[in-house]
Amino acid sequence: MSEQTLPSLTTAMTISLTLPTLAGCLSSVLGQGLSGSMLLSVGAILLGAAIGMFWLRRAEKSAQRDWLDQSETATRQALDSATAERLQGLDQLCTQVLPLWASQIDIVHTQTEKSITALSNRFADLSGRIQSAVSTVRSDDGVDMVSLLAASEAELNGIITDLQGTLANKDVLLQQVRELSGMTSQLESMARDVGEIAKQTNLLALNAAIEAARAGETGRGFAVVADEVRKLSSLSGDTGRKIAETVAVVNRSISSTLETSQQYAEQELRLLSNSGRHIGDVVARFRDAADVLVENSNTLTREGEHIGQEIGEVLVALQFQDRVGQVLDHVRNDLRRLEERVHDAAHAAAAGRPAGEIDSAAWLAEMAEKFTTPEQHQLQHGGAKPGTAAADEITFF
């Protein structure tokens, strides 16, 4: 207990002891029946005691008020000292933490912006390459390949037609060879006829020679003629025989040639038929492959266009970095403003000057003037937490 509480306690004890004593004395005096002068004396004494007690009570209240004032002052000083210590600690904390927060926001902003920029560049390059590939595939349309296959098929069919024409010409040649074989038969018949004529002429010349011998001297000239005719007949017979032999050799050669040509013609016909069938099969396979290639090309084109659209949407979605960067810039600037105010307050306190109060309404109004996104205004006015914006709601700044 402090020394200031002692007077008030002493006074209270004195009053508590004096009042019962005075009351006892008054009662005893009244019981003894004293005279009027004595009663006046007693009354004066009691009045003096009452006045003394009044002044003592008043002094006690004054002492209590002084003690309460001193206690309140000491308490206020103690609270001011504790508050000052807490504020000083808060100032130190803000002075040390706010720059760190601002620097960390700068790091996050820089790293995020760098990463998003790199991703955007890579996606943009990928989108350009896909669009180039799609344009190339679209310019080299599969219809051109189908047309090329059709033209090749027409050319191959033309070659087959030419080969068929050649075979037809060979058939004509074979027919002429067959006709020539018939003519050799006629030559053989004619050679036989020449042989028969030679025999008859030889018999005739022999008869003429016999008749000339019978005629004697007068038939000698006729005998010479008959001898010459017989020689010509023999020569004709030899010639006819040689012709027959030659025709036989020619006929055998023609028959062999005809047989060989017939075999070659049949082989060429089979070869032409097989070639036409194989060419048709190859062209059909190429056509099927071309159809599949055209379909794959169309599918690739569609998928390329779809991927290009998706990448475009991704590039649009990556624009969120612009919003994030602006919000982080505003937060960083506000932290620096708060840091400056804390420094100003600390310098004012160190200089013994009163620090100006921070007007929160003006502070918030100044913050709102620098907002550039609808989410910031929505949060500023106590709106709900904004969700992710749709692709078509993105605003570029």
ChimeraX attribute file (.defattr): number of C-alpha atoms within 10 A of each C-alpha:
attribute: neighborCount
match mode: 1-to-1
recipient: residues
	/A:1	5
	/A:2	6
	/A:3	6
	/A:4	15
	/A:5	12
	/A:6	11
	/A:7	14
	/A:8	19
	/A:9	12
	/A:10	12
	/A:11	16
	/A:12	14
	/A:13	11
	/A:14	13
	/A:15	16
	/A:16	11
	/A:17	11
	/A:18	13
	/A:19	13
	/A:20	11
	/A:21	10
	/A:22	14
	/A:23	11
	/A:24	11
	/A:25	13
	/A:26	15
	/A:27	10
	/A:28	10
	/A:29	13
	/A:30	12
	/A:31	9
	/A:32	8
	/A:33	10
	/A:34	11
	/A:35	9
	/A:36	9
	/A:37	9
	/A:38	12
	/A:39	15
	/A:40	11
	/A:41	11
	/A:42	17
	/A:43	13
	/A:44	12
	/A:45	13
	/A:46	16
	/A:47	12
	/A:48	12
	/A:49	15
	/A:50	14
	/A:51	12
	/A:52	13
	/A:53	17
	/A:54	13
	/A:55	12
	/A:56	17
	/A:57	16
	/A:58	12
	/A:59	15
	/A:60	18
	/A:61	13
	/A:62	13
	/A:63	16
	/A:64	16
	/A:65	12
	/A:66	13
	/A:67	16
	/A:68	13
	/A:69	12
	/A:70	13
	/A:71	13
	/A:72	12
	/A:73	12
	/A:74	12
	/A:75	12
	/A:76	13
	/A:77	12
	/A:78	12
	/A:79	12
	/A:80	13
	/A:81	12
	/A:82	12
	/A:83	13
	/A:84	12
	/A:85	12
	/A:86	12
	/A:87	14
	/A:88	14
	/A:89	12
	/A:90	13
	/A:91	18
	/A:92	15
	/A:93	11
	/A:94	18
	/A:95	19
	/A:96	12
	/A:97	14
	/A:98	21
	/A:99	16
	/A:100	13
	/A:101	16
	/A:102	20
	/A:103	13
	/A:104	13
	/A:105	17
	/A:106	16
	/A:107	12
	/A:108	14
	/A:109	19
	/A:110	13
	/A:111	12
	/A:112	15
	/A:113	16
	/A:114	13
	/A:115	13
	/A:116	18
	/A:117	15
	/A:118	12
	/A:119	15
	/A:120	20
	/A:121	13
	/A:122	13
	/A:123	17
	/A:124	17
	/A:125	12
	/A:126	15
	/A:127	21
	/A:128	14
	/A:129	14
	/A:130	19
	/A:131	18
	/A:132	13
	/A:133	16
	/A:134	21
	/A:135	15
	/A:136	12
	/A:137	16
	/A:138	14
	/A:139	10
	/A:140	12
	/A:141	14
	/A:142	20
	/A:143	12
	/A:144	13
	/A:145	17
	/A:146	19
	/A:147	11
	/A:148	12
	/A:149	17
	/A:150	14
	/A:151	12
	/A:152	13
	/A:153	18
	/A:154	12
	/A:155	12
	/A:156	17
	/A:157	15
	/A:158	12
	/A:159	13
	/A:160	17
	/A:161	14
	/A:162	12
	/A:163	15
	/A:164	16
	/A:165	12
	/A:166	13
	/A:167	17
	/A:168	14
	/A:169	12
	/A:170	16
	/A:171	15
	/A:172	12
	/A:173	14
	/A:174	18
	/A:175	13
	/A:176	13
	/A:177	17
	/A:178	16
	/A:179	12
	/A:180	15
	/A:181	19
	/A:182	13
	/A:183	14
	/A:184	21
	/A:185	16
	/A:186	13
	/A:187	18
	/A:188	21
	/A:189	14
	/A:190	15
	/A:191	23
	/A:192	17
	/A:193	14
	/A:194	21
	/A:195	23
	/A:196	16
	/A:197	16
	/A:198	24
	/A:199	17
	/A:200	14
	/A:201	21
	/A:202	22
	/A:203	14
	/A:204	16
	/A:205	22
	/A:206	17
	/A:207	14
	/A:208	21
	/A:209	21
	/A:210	14
	/A:211	16
	/A:212	20
	/A:213	15
	/A:214	12
	/A:215	13
	/A:216	10
	/A:217	9
	/A:218	11
	/A:219	16
	/A:220	16
	/A:221	11
	/A:222	16
	/A:223	22
	/A:224	14
	/A:225	15
	/A:226	23
	/A:227	17
	/A:228	13
	/A:229	19
	/A:230	23
	/A:231	16
	/A:232	16
	/A:233	24
	/A:234	17
	/A:235	14
	/A:236	21
	/A:237	23
	/A:238	15
	/A:239	16
	/A:240	22
	/A:241	17
	/A:242	13
	/A:243	19
	/A:244	22
	/A:245	14
	/A:246	16
	/A:247	20
	/A:248	16
	/A:249	13
	/A:250	14
	/A:251	20
	/A:252	14
	/A:253	13
	/A:254	17
	/A:255	16
	/A:256	12
	/A:257	14
	/A:258	19
	/A:259	14
	/A:260	12
	/A:261	17
	/A:262	15
	/A:263	12
	/A:264	13
	/A:265	17
	/A:266	13
	/A:267	12
	/A:268	17
	/A:269	16
	/A:270	12
	/A:271	12
	/A:272	17
	/A:273	14
	/A:274	12
	/A:275	15
	/A:276	17
	/A:277	12
	/A:278	12
	/A:279	16
	/A:280	15
	/A:281	12
	/A:282	13
	/A:283	17
	/A:284	14
	/A:285	12
	/A:286	16
	/A:287	17
	/A:288	13
	/A:289	13
	/A:290	18
	/A:291	16
	/A:292	13
	/A:293	16
	/A:294	19
	/A:295	13
	/A:296	13
	/A:297	18
	/A:298	17
	/A:299	12
	/A:300	16
	/A:301	20
	/A:302	13
	/A:303	14
	/A:304	20
	/A:305	18
	/A:306	12
	/A:307	16
	/A:308	21
	/A:309	14
	/A:310	13
	/A:311	19
	/A:312	16
	/A:313	13
	/A:314	16
	/A:315	20
	/A:316	16
	/A:317	16
	/A:318	15
	/A:319	18
	/A:320	17
	/A:321	17
	/A:322	15
	/A:323	18
	/A:324	15
	/A:325	18
	/A:326	17
	/A:327	19
	/A:328	17
	/A:329	16
	/A:330	18
	/A:331	16
	/A:332	20
	/A:333	14
	/A:334	17
	/A:335	19
	/A:336	17
	/A:337	14
	/A:338	18
	/A:339	20
	/A:340	14
	/A:341	18
	/A:342	19
	/A:343	16
	/A:344	14
	/A:345	18
	/A:346	19
	/A:347	14
	/A:348	14
	/A:349	13
	/A:350	10
	/A:351	9
	/A:352	9
	/A:353	11
	/A:354	11
	/A:355	14
	/A:356	10
	/A:357	8
	/A:358	10
	/A:359	9
	/A:360	9
	/A:361	9
	/A:362	10
	/A:363	13
	/A:364	11
	/A:365	12
	/A:366	12
	/A:367	17
	/A:368	15
	/A:369	9
	/A:370	13
	/A:371	15
	/A:372	14
	/A:373	14
	/A:374	12
	/A:375	18
	/A:376	19
	/A:377	16
	/A:378	13
	/A:379	12
	/A:380	14
	/A:381	10
	/A:382	9
	/A:383	11
	/A:384	9
	/A:385	10
	/A:386	11
	/A:387	7
	/A:388	9
	/A:389	12
	/A:390	8
	/A:391	15
	/A:392	9
	/A:393	8
	/A:394	14
	/A:395	14
	/A:396	9
	/A:397	9
